[in-house]
Amino acid sequence: MGKDHCDYCIHYVYDEEIGCYYCQRNLDEDEMARFMMGSTDNCHYFHLNDDYKIVRKQM
């Protein structure tokens, strides 16, 4: 999945000041290396950015 996996994560946000996306989590050296290489399939911090989750709870 690679960085495409990150595209669906709540922690992967766009910073208008620097003009790019980044991971908000404090990654250690090994995790950052995997992130930079696009090997994020087994990311421990992945949390689906599901905008409709609240709506489904209300139903």
N, C-alpha and C positions, 0 to 999 in steps of 0.2 A: 504494500500500500504506500509506503514512503510518506513524502510530505503531503500527498493527497489525503492521507489519514489525518494529518494535522488540520487540514482545511475544515474538518468536521468537529474539531475539539474546541471546547469553550475557552481553553487557555491560550489558543492561537489567535492573537488579536492584531489589528492594524494600528500602527502608530503614525498619526498624521505628521508629527514633527520630523520624523526621520524618513517617512514615506515608504515603509515596508511592514510586512508581518513579522511577528516574533512570538516566541513562547514565553508566557508570563511566569512560568514555574522556574524556580532556581535549580537549574540542572547542574549536576556535578560534571567533572571533566569527561568521564566516559559517556554519560548521557548526551552531553553537548556534541561530542564527536559523532555519535550515532545520528543525532538530529541533523548535523551538518552534512552527513553522508546520505541522508534520506532513509535511514534504517530505523523507522519509528514504529514498526509493526507491533512491538511488545512494550510500548510506552506505558509505564505504571501510572502516569498522570492523565492519561486520556479520559476525557469526560465528554460525552456527546453533547454538542451544542444544539439542544432540541428546543426551539422556540415554542413548540406546541405542547410541551410537557405540562405546563400549568393549566392550559385549556382542557387537556384530557383529565386532569385531576378534578376539575370542577364539574365534569359531566357525570 
